[in-house]
Amino acid sequence: MLPQHILCPTDFSPSAKRAVRYAARLAEASRAHLELLHVVGTEPCGARPDGADMARERLETLADEIGAWGVRVTATVAGPS
């Protein structure tokens, strides 16, 4: 049975970039929906105040690139509420 939804968290590290490529190829081959996720930290952990905006831009760019392959993809940035 092929996956219908693939969740791929990323921290934009080199290892995470490889995982995103793998997840995108799997989503393309299985016609699954791919959701990219990045979780931003809080100030005491060293997070930047504009970190969520920067992450959102990076994820949207990545989602656009993957979407050009015909993959259904969404980008989600989550953080403390």
Phi, psi and omega in degrees: 000133182272149179291150176255337181217129180239125176257124182233102176286150179216146172242011178069013176285165178303320179295318179294324178297320177295319179295321178296317178299317179297314180297322179294319178294319178296317178297319179297314183292327184259359181060034181271160173277133179251128175245120176269136183228133172229133180251124179268150181272190178254164182309312182299338180272005178093012179288148177277147179300327180264014184300320181295320179294317179296316180296318180300316178299314181296317180293319180295321176297315178297317179297321178297318179298314181291321178299331178295341177278355183094011180272135173284120186218141173233156180238128182233130173247125181239156179200187180295143180261000000 
